[in-house]
Amino acid sequence: MNRRELIKTLADKLSITRVEAMRFAQAWEEVTTEALENDGSLMLLGFGTFSAWEQTERIGRNPKNGVAYMIRARKSVKFKPGKLLLKQLNVSSSK
């Protein structure tokens, strides 16, 4: 599912316009980003936890020519699914 499909699905499920669904999606992105920047994580009980983490500097290789180079340290995000989400996914996949 891409962003356009998400907005259409949200609009349909919530019985709102696509513009309102787009505003909701933008607000969700802003709130999630702020939570990760300020608190380091966003926990949604049953769904999962988004956590900010620092990737350390490391050596990488260009796969085409094998030349080594340094990959700078950077921040990234991890997602750990919650029990209810995993349960639902496993029920869906066993059908």
N, CA, C and O atoms as a printed pandas DataFrame, in Angstrom:
     atom_number atom_name residue_name chain_id  residue_number  x_coord  y_coord  z_coord
0              1         N          MET        A               1    0.854   -1.172    0.000
1              2        CA          MET        A               1    0.000    0.000    0.000
2              3         C          MET        A               1    0.898    1.232    0.000
3              4         O          MET        A               1    1.844    1.321    0.782
4              5         N          ASN        A               2    0.597    2.167   -0.871
5              6        CA          ASN        A               2    1.354    3.414   -0.891
6              7         C          ASN        A               2    0.542    4.522   -0.215
7              8         O          ASN        A               2   -0.571    4.287    0.256
8              9         N          ARG        A               3    1.103    5.721   -0.171
9             10        CA          ARG        A               3    0.468    6.841    0.532
10            11         C          ARG        A               3   -0.919    7.158   -0.041
11            12         O          ARG        A               3   -1.870    7.373    0.711
12            13         N          ARG        A               4   -1.028    7.186   -1.356
13            14        CA          ARG        A               4   -2.312    7.511   -2.000
14            15         C          ARG        A               4   -3.378    6.481   -1.618
15            16         O          ARG        A               4   -4.515    6.839   -1.309
16            17         N          GLU        A               5   -3.002    5.206   -1.642
17            18        CA          GLU        A               5   -3.945    4.147   -1.276
18            19         C          GLU        A               5   -4.321    4.231    0.202
19            20         O          GLU        A               5   -5.471    3.988    0.569
20            21         N          LEU        A               6   -3.352    4.575    1.045
21            22        CA          LEU        A               6   -3.622    4.734    2.473
22            23         C          LEU        A               6   -4.643    5.840    2.707
23            24         O          LEU        A               6   -5.592    5.658    3.470
24            25         N          ILE        A               7   -4.456    6.976    2.060
25            26        CA          ILE        A               7   -5.368    8.107    2.241
26            27         C          ILE        A               7   -6.770    7.745    1.759
27            28         O          ILE        A               7   -7.755    8.086    2.413
28            29         N          LYS        A               8   -6.866    7.067    0.639
29            30        CA          LYS        A               8   -8.179    6.642    0.131
30            31         C          LYS        A               8   -8.841    5.677    1.107
31            32         O          LYS        A               8  -10.032    5.800    1.390
32            33         N          THR        A               9   -8.078    4.718    1.624
33            34        CA          THR        A               9   -8.620    3.740    2.566
34            35         C          THR        A               9   -9.065    4.415    3.861
35            36         O          THR        A               9  -10.133    4.103    4.387
36            37         N          LEU        A              10   -8.250    5.341    4.380
37            38        CA          LEU        A              10   -8.634    6.083    5.585
38            39         C          LEU        A              10   -9.925    6.861    5.356
39            40         O          LEU        A              10  -10.825    6.840    6.195
40            41         N          ALA        A              11  -10.014    7.540    4.227
41            42        CA          ALA        A              11  -11.213    8.324    3.911
42            43         C          ALA        A              11  -12.445    7.426    3.870
43            44         O          ALA        A              11  -13.496    7.781    4.402
44            45         N          ASP        A              12  -12.312    6.268    3.242
45            46        CA          ASP        A              12  -13.440    5.340    3.148
46            47         C          ASP        A              12  -13.829    4.784    4.519
47            48         O          ASP        A              12  -15.011    4.756    4.863
48            49         N          LYS        A              13  -12.848    4.345    5.299
49            50        CA          LYS        A              13  -13.137    3.728    6.604
50            51         C          LYS        A              13  -13.686    4.728    7.620
51            52         O          LYS        A              13  -14.518    4.373    8.455
52            53         N          LEU        A              14  -13.221    5.984    7.548
53            54        CA          LEU        A              14  -13.647    6.998    8.508
54            55         C          LEU        A              14  -14.807    7.850    7.995
55            56         O          LEU        A              14  -15.297    8.726    8.707
56            57         N          SER        A              15  -15.244    7.598    6.766
57            58        CA          SER        A              15  -16.317    8.387    6.130
58            59         C          SER        A              15  -15.994    9.877    6.150
59            60         O          SER        A              15  -16.818   10.706    6.537
60            61         N          ILE        A              16  -14.777   10.194    5.722
61            62        CA          ILE        A              16  -14.332   11.581    5.626
62            63         C          ILE        A              16  -13.815   11.815    4.210
63            64         O          ILE        A              16  -13.663   10.876    3.428
64            65         N          THR        A              17  -13.546   13.076    3.893
65            66        CA          THR        A              17  -13.022   13.380    2.562
66            67         C          THR        A              17  -11.554   12.983    2.485
67            68         O          THR        A              17  -10.895   12.773    3.503
68            69         N          ARG        A              18  -11.064   12.887    1.270
69            70        CA          ARG        A              18   -9.643   12.561    1.091
70            71         C          ARG        A              18   -8.754   13.676    1.633
71            72         O          ARG        A              18   -7.661   13.408    2.132
72            73         N          VAL        A              19   -9.210   14.917    1.541
73            74        CA          VAL        A              19   -8.435   16.042    2.084
74            75         C          VAL        A              19   -8.301   15.891    3.594
75            76         O          VAL        A              19   -7.220   16.094    4.147
76            77         N          GLU        A              20   -9.392   15.537    4.260
77            78        CA          GLU        A              20   -9.341   15.330    5.710
78            79         C          GLU        A              20   -8.452   14.138    6.059
79            80         O          GLU        A              20   -7.708   14.177    7.039
80            81         N          ALA        A              21   -8.531   13.092    5.263
81            82        CA          ALA        A              21   -7.682   11.918    5.494
82            83         C          ALA        A              21   -6.215   12.280    5.300
83            84         O          ALA        A              21   -5.354   11.799    6.037
84            85         N          MET        A              22   -5.925   13.126    4.311
85            86        CA          MET        A              22   -4.549   13.559    4.075
86            87         C          MET        A              22   -4.051   14.402    5.250
87            88         O          MET        A              22   -2.901   14.265    5.668
88            89         N          ARG        A              23   -4.911   15.271    5.782
89            90        CA          ARG        A              23   -4.537   16.068    6.964
90            91         C          ARG        A              23   -4.263   15.165    8.155
91            92         O          ARG        A              23   -3.322   15.395    8.915
92            93         N          PHE        A              24   -5.090   14.135    8.317
93            94        CA          PHE        A              24   -4.883   13.178    9.400
94            95         C          PHE        A              24   -3.532   12.489    9.248
95            96         O          PHE        A              24   -2.777   12.378   10.214
96            97         N          ALA        A              25   -3.227   12.026    8.034
97            98        CA          ALA        A              25   -1.957   11.337    7.787
98            99         C          ALA        A              25   -0.775   12.266    8.054
99           100         O          ALA        A              25    0.223   11.846    8.641
100          101         N          GLN        A              26   -0.882   13.527    7.626
101          102        CA          GLN        A              26    0.195   14.493    7.871
102          103         C          GLN        A              26    0.364   14.748    9.364
103          104         O          GLN        A              26    1.488   14.820    9.861
104          105         N          ALA        A              27   -0.755   14.886   10.083
105          106        CA          ALA        A              27   -0.686   15.103   11.534
106          107         C          ALA        A              27   -0.061   13.894   12.223
107          108         O          ALA        A              27    0.748   14.051   13.137
108          109         N          TRP        A              28   -0.430   12.690   11.789
109          110        CA          TRP        A              28    0.145   11.458   12.350
110          111         C          TRP        A              28    1.657   11.439   12.161
111          112         O          TRP        A              28    2.400   11.111   13.086
112          113         N          GLU        A              29    2.110   11.793   10.955
113          114        CA          GLU        A              29    3.546   11.819   10.671
114          115         C          GLU        A              29    4.259   12.832   11.564
115          116         O          GLU        A              29    5.333   12.545   12.093
116          117         N          GLU        A              30    3.664   14.018   11.734
117          118        CA          GLU        A              30    4.273   15.055   12.572
118          119         C          GLU        A              30    4.354   14.614   14.029
119          120         O          GLU        A              30    5.391   14.771   14.673
120          121         N          VAL        A              31    3.265   14.068   14.542
121          122        CA          VAL        A              31    3.235   13.630   15.943
122          123         C          VAL        A              31    4.235   12.498   16.171
123          124         O          VAL        A              31    4.938   12.488   17.181
124          125         N          THR        A              32    4.301   11.556   15.250
125          126        CA          THR        A              32    5.238   10.441   15.365
126          127         C          THR        A              32    6.673   10.943   15.340
127          128         O          THR        A              32    7.497   10.515   16.148
128          129         N          THR        A              33    6.976   11.848   14.419
129          130        CA          THR        A              33    8.324   12.409   14.320
130          131         C          THR        A              33    8.695   13.153   15.593
131          132         O          THR        A              33    9.797   12.981   16.114
132          133         N          GLU        A              34    7.779   13.985   16.103
133          134        CA          GLU        A              34    8.048   14.733   17.337
134          135         C          GLU        A              34    8.268   13.792   18.518
135          136         O          GLU        A              34    9.159   14.023   19.335
136          137         N          ALA        A              35    7.465   12.737   18.613
137          138        CA          ALA        A              35    7.625   11.779   19.712
138          139         C          ALA        A              35    8.986   11.100   19.641
139          140         O          ALA        A              35    9.640   10.916   20.668
140          141         N          LEU        A              36    9.418   10.727   18.446
141          142        CA          LEU        A              36   10.723   10.075   18.298
142          143         C          LEU        A              36   11.855   11.047   18.607
143          144         O          LEU        A              36   12.847   10.666   19.228
144          145         N          GLU        A              37   11.716   12.304   18.177
145          146        CA          GLU        A              37   12.759   13.300   18.445
146          147         C          GLU        A              37   12.835   13.642   19.929
147          148         O          GLU        A              37   13.929   13.758   20.480
148          149         N          ASN        A              38   11.682   13.806   20.582
149          150        CA          ASN        A              38   11.654   14.266   21.974
150          151         C          ASN        A              38   11.779   13.138   22.993
151          152         O          ASN        A              38   12.501   13.270   23.981
152          153         N          ASP        A              39   11.086   12.041   22.759
153          154        CA          ASP        A              39   11.027   10.961   23.745
154          155         C          ASP        A              39   11.834    9.731   23.348
155          156         O          ASP        A              39   12.139    8.887   24.191
156          157         N          GLY        A              40   12.179    9.628   22.074
157          158        CA          GLY        A              40   12.938    8.471   21.610
158          159         C          GLY        A              40   12.092    7.275   21.234
159          160         O          GLY        A              40   12.602    6.311   20.663
160          161         N          SER        A              41   10.778    7.321   21.551
161          162        CA          SER        A              41    9.927    6.195   21.172
162          163         C          SER        A              41    8.465    6.615   21.151
163          164         O          SER        A              41    8.075    7.633   21.722
164          165         N          LEU        A              42    7.677    5.801   20.478
165          166        CA          LEU        A              42    6.223    5.969   20.436
166          167         C          LEU        A              42    5.631    4.580   20.583
167          168         O          LEU        A              42    5.796    3.733   19.705
168          169         N          MET        A              43    4.931    4.341   21.705
169          170        CA          MET        A              43    4.375    3.025   21.986
170          171         C          MET        A              43    2.862    3.059   21.799
171          172         O          MET        A              43    2.166    3.862   22.421
172          173         N          LEU        A              44    2.365    2.182   20.937
173          174        CA          LEU        A              44    0.933    2.036   20.701
174          175         C          LEU        A              44    0.546    0.645   21.185
175          176         O          LEU        A              44    0.803   -0.349   20.506
176          177         N          LEU        A              45   -0.063    0.578   22.340
177          178        CA          LEU        A              45   -0.374   -0.683   22.999
178          179         C          LEU        A              45   -1.102   -1.637   22.057
179          180         O          LEU        A              45   -2.137   -1.289   21.489
180          181         N          GLY        A              46   -0.566   -2.820   21.898
181          182        CA          GLY        A              46   -1.151   -3.836   21.039
182          183         C          GLY        A              46   -0.678   -3.763   19.598
183          184         O          GLY        A              46   -0.602   -4.786   18.918
184          185         N          PHE        A              47   -0.358   -2.556   19.122
185          186        CA          PHE        A              47    0.079   -2.401   17.734
186          187         C          PHE        A              47    1.583   -2.538   17.612
187          188         O          PHE        A              47    2.072   -3.310   16.788
188          189         N          GLY        A              48    2.332   -1.783   18.436
189          190        CA          GLY        A              48    3.784   -1.880   18.392
190          191         C          GLY        A              48    4.459   -0.618   18.891
191          192         O          GLY        A              48    3.805    0.332   19.319
192          193         N          THR        A              49    5.787   -0.631   18.825
193          194        CA          THR        A              49    6.593    0.477   19.318
194          195         C          THR        A              49    7.582    0.921   18.255
195          196         O          THR        A              49    8.326    0.114   17.698
196          197         N          PHE        A              50    7.576    2.225   17.983
197          198        CA          PHE        A              50    8.575    2.842   17.120
198          199         C          PHE        A              50    9.666    3.373   18.038
199          200         O          PHE        A              50    9.361    4.059   19.014
200          201         N          SER        A              51   10.930    3.075   17.754
201          202        CA          SER        A              51   12.043    3.529   18.588
202          203         C          SER        A              51   13.122    4.163   17.729
203          204         O          SER        A              51   13.519    3.612   16.702
204          205         N          ALA        A              52   13.597    5.338   18.164
205          206        CA          ALA        A              52   14.724    5.977   17.494
206          207         C          ALA        A              52   16.000    5.331   18.008
207          208         O          ALA        A              52   16.099    4.999   19.189
208          209         N          TRP        A              53   16.977    5.152   17.126
209          210        CA          TRP        A              53   18.270    4.601   17.549
210          211         C          TRP        A              53   19.372    5.160   16.674
211          212         O          TRP        A              53   19.131    5.588   15.546
212          213         N          GLU        A              54   20.572    5.152   17.199
213          214        CA          GLU        A              54   21.740    5.718   16.526
214          215         C          GLU        A              54   22.549    4.603   15.880
215          216         O          GLU        A              54   23.077    3.734   16.574
216          217         N          GLN        A              55   22.647    4.622   14.559
217          218        CA          GLN        A              55   23.524    3.681   13.867
218          219         C          GLN        A              55   24.945    4.213   13.985
219          220         O          GLN        A              55   25.182    5.400   13.762
220          221         N          THR        A              56   25.875    3.362   14.328
221          222        CA          THR        A              56   27.261    3.792   14.476
222          223         C          THR        A              56   27.948    3.895   13.119
223          224         O          THR        A              56   27.507    3.307   12.130
224          225         N          GLU        A              57   29.028    4.650   13.099
225          226        CA          GLU        A              57   29.836    4.747   11.885
226          227         C          GLU        A              57   30.433    3.372   11.590
227          228         O          GLU        A              57   30.853    2.658   12.500
228          229         N          ARG        A              58   30.463    3.014   10.308
229          230        CA          ARG        A              58   30.988    1.694    9.963
230          231         C          ARG        A              58   31.556    1.707    8.551
231          232         O          ARG        A              58   31.337    2.644    7.783
232          233         N          ILE        A              59   32.279    0.665    8.232
233          234        CA          ILE        A              59   32.868    0.539    6.900
234          235         C          ILE        A              59   31.879   -0.193    6.002
235          236         O          ILE        A              59   31.323   -1.226    6.376
236          237         N          GLY        A              60   31.670    0.361    4.812
237          238        CA          GLY        A              60   30.817   -0.276    3.813
238          239         C          GLY        A              60   31.623   -0.538    2.557
239          240         O          GLY        A              60   32.757   -0.075    2.433
240          241         N          ARG        A              61   31.048   -1.272    1.633
241          242        CA          ARG        A              61   31.724   -1.566    0.366
242          243         C          ARG        A              61   30.786   -1.281   -0.790
243          244         O          ARG        A              61   29.589   -1.561   -0.726
244          245         N          ASN        A              62   31.350   -0.721   -1.844
245          246        CA          ASN        A              62   30.611   -0.535   -3.076
246          247         C          ASN        A              62   30.465   -1.918   -3.714
247          248         O          ASN        A              62   31.474   -2.548   -4.032
248          249         N          PRO        A              63   29.242   -2.405   -3.909
249          250        CA          PRO        A              63   29.077   -3.764   -4.438
250          251         C          PRO        A              63   29.578   -3.933   -5.876
251          252         O          PRO        A              63   29.883   -5.049   -6.295
252          253         N          LYS        A              64   29.663   -2.845   -6.625
253          254        CA          LYS        A              64   30.115   -2.955   -8.016
254          255         C          LYS        A              64   31.621   -3.133   -8.130
255          256         O          LYS        A              64   32.099   -3.930   -8.938
256          257         N          ASN        A              65   32.380   -2.375   -7.303
257          258        CA          ASN        A              65   33.840   -2.436   -7.456
258          259         C          ASN        A              65   34.571   -2.884   -6.190
259          260         O          ASN        A              65   35.793   -3.036   -6.215
260          261         N          GLY        A              66   33.853   -3.097   -5.086
261          262        CA          GLY        A              66   34.472   -3.592   -3.865
262          263         C          GLY        A              66   35.263   -2.566   -3.074
263          264         O          GLY        A              66   35.903   -2.919   -2.084
264          265         N          VAL        A              67   35.235   -1.293   -3.488
265          266        CA          VAL        A              67   35.981   -0.251   -2.787
266          267         C          VAL        A              67   35.311    0.038   -1.441
267          268         O          VAL        A              67   34.099    0.244   -1.371
268          269         N          ALA        A              68   36.118    0.050   -0.374
269          270        CA          ALA        A              68   35.613    0.312    0.971
270          271         C          ALA        A              68   35.478    1.818    1.194
271          272         O          ALA        A              68   36.260    2.609    0.668
272          273         N          TYR        A              69   34.474    2.197    1.982
273          274        CA          TYR        A              69   34.289    3.596    2.352
274          275         C          TYR        A              69   33.581    3.641    3.702
275          276         O          TYR        A              69   32.955    2.666    4.119
276          277         N          MET        A              70   33.687    4.790    4.382
277          278        CA          MET        A              70   33.057    4.954    5.689
278          279         C          MET        A              70   31.608    5.398    5.514
279          280         O          MET        A              70   31.316    6.326    4.760
280          281         N          ILE        A              71   30.724    4.734    6.209
281          282        CA          ILE        A              71   29.326    5.142    6.268
282          283         C          ILE        A              71   29.171    5.912    7.574
283          284         O          ILE        A              71   29.419    5.373    8.653
284          285         N          ARG        A              72   28.760    7.171    7.473
285          286        CA          ARG        A              72   28.646    8.028    8.656
286          287         C          ARG        A              72   27.574    7.525    9.622
287          288         O          ARG        A              72   26.628    6.847    9.223
288          289         N          ALA        A              73   27.741    7.869   10.892
289          290        CA          ALA        A              73   26.735    7.555   11.900
290          291         C          ALA        A              73   25.469    8.336   11.556
291          292         O          ALA        A              73   25.531    9.453   11.044
292          293         N          ARG        A              74   24.326    7.731   11.846
293          294        CA          ARG        A              74   23.066    8.414   11.575
294          295         C          ARG        A              74   21.976    7.860   12.467
295          296         O          ARG        A              74   22.107    6.777   13.038
296          297         N          LYS        A              75   20.901    8.616   12.580
297          298        CA          LYS        A              75   19.752    8.156   13.346
298          299         C          LYS        A              75   18.830    7.367   12.432
299          300         O          LYS        A              75   18.724    7.645   11.237
300          301         N          SER        A              76   18.165    6.379   13.015
301          302        CA          SER        A              76   17.229    5.561   12.263
302          303         C          SER        A              76   16.061    5.201   13.180
303          304         O          SER        A              76   16.039    5.594   14.346
304          305         N          VAL        A              77   15.105    4.461   12.657
305          306        CA          VAL        A              77   13.924    4.076   13.425
306          307         C          VAL        A              77   13.730    2.565   13.325
307          308         O          VAL        A              77   13.851    1.974   12.252
308          309         N          LYS        A              78   13.430    1.963   14.459
309          310        CA          LYS        A              78   13.083    0.542   14.504
310          311         C          LYS        A              78   11.602    0.434   14.862
311          312         O          LYS        A              78   11.054    1.294   15.552
312          313         N          PHE        A              79   10.971   -0.625   14.388
313          314        CA          PHE        A              79    9.585   -0.908   14.763
314          315         C          PHE        A              79    9.511   -2.322   15.306
315          316         O          PHE        A              79    9.939   -3.274   14.654
316          317         N          LYS        A              80    8.962   -2.449   16.508
317          318        CA          LYS        A              80    8.749   -3.769   17.105
318          319         C          LYS        A              80    7.241   -3.984   17.185
319          320         O          LYS        A              80    6.553   -3.274   17.918
320          321         N          PRO        A              81    6.723   -4.956   16.437
321          322        CA          PRO        A              81    5.277   -5.176   16.443
322          323         C          PRO        A              81    4.782   -5.670   17.797
323          324         O          PRO        A              81    5.480   -6.395   18.505
324          325         N          GLY        A              82    3.562   -5.261   18.142
325          326        CA          GLY        A              82    2.934   -5.689   19.382
326          327         C          GLY        A              82    2.286   -7.057   19.244
327          328         O          GLY        A              82    2.139   -7.578   18.138
328          329         N          LYS        A              83    1.903   -7.627   20.368
329          330        CA          LYS        A              83    1.329   -8.976   20.383
330          331         C          LYS        A              83    0.030   -9.061   19.585
331          332         O          LYS        A              83   -0.186  -10.030   18.858
332          333         N          LEU        A              84   -0.832   -8.057   19.715
333          334        CA          LEU        A              84   -2.109   -8.106   18.998
334          335         C          LEU        A              84   -1.911   -8.028   17.490
335          336         O          LEU        A              84   -2.597   -8.723   16.740
336          337         N          LEU        A              85   -0.980   -7.191   17.039
337          338        CA          LEU        A              85   -0.686   -7.088   15.607
338          339         C          LEU        A              85   -0.143   -8.414   15.080
339          340         O          LEU        A              85   -0.588   -8.903   14.042
340          341         N          LEU        A              86    0.814   -8.991   15.793
341          342        CA          LEU        A              86    1.378  -10.275   15.367
342          343         C          LEU        A              86    0.320  -11.374   15.345
343          344         O          LEU        A              86    0.286  -12.202   14.435
344          345         N          LYS        A              87   -0.539  -11.368   16.359
345          346        CA          LYS        A              87   -1.605  -12.372   16.417
346          347         C          LYS        A              87   -2.523  -12.229   15.205
347          348         O          LYS        A              87   -2.873  -13.226   14.574
348          349         N          GLN        A              88   -2.913  -11.005   14.876
349          350        CA          GLN        A              88   -3.796  -10.763   13.736
350          351         C          GLN        A              88   -3.128  -11.170   12.425
351          352         O          GLN        A              88   -3.769  -11.771   11.563
352          353         N          LEU        A              89   -1.855  -10.848   12.272
353          354        CA          LEU        A              89   -1.136  -11.221   11.054
354          355         C          LEU        A              89   -1.049  -12.734   10.906
355          356         O          LEU        A              89   -1.196  -13.264    9.805
356          357         N          ASN        A              90   -0.813  -13.421   12.005
357          358        CA          ASN        A              90   -0.696  -14.875   11.952
358          359         C          ASN        A              90   -2.042  -15.553   11.727
359          360         O          ASN        A              90   -2.098  -16.611   11.099
360          361         N          VAL        A              91   -3.121  -14.968   12.226
361          362        CA          VAL        A              91   -4.459  -15.495   11.958
362          363         C          VAL        A              91   -4.772  -15.309   10.481
363          364         O          VAL        A              91   -5.308  -16.212    9.839
364          365         N          SER        A              92   -4.436  -14.132    9.937
365          366        CA          SER        A              92   -4.701  -13.837    8.526
366          367         C          SER        A              92   -3.917  -14.757    7.606
367          368         O          SER        A              92   -4.438  -15.200    6.583
368          369         N          SER        A              93   -2.666  -15.051    7.960
369          370        CA          SER        A              93   -1.823  -15.860    7.079
370          371         C          SER        A              93   -2.161  -17.346    7.141
371          372         O          SER        A              93   -1.773  -18.101    6.249
372          373         N          SER        A              94   -2.874  -17.777    8.175
373          374        CA          SER        A              94   -3.195  -19.200    8.293
374          375         C          SER        A              94   -4.509  -19.556    7.606
375          376         O          SER        A              94   -4.898  -20.724    7.589
376          377         N          LYS        A              95   -5.193  -18.571    7.044
377          378        CA          LYS        A              95   -6.476  -18.831    6.359
378          379         C          LYS        A              95   -6.259  -19.405    4.994
379          380         O          LYS        A              95   -7.222  -19.684    4.281
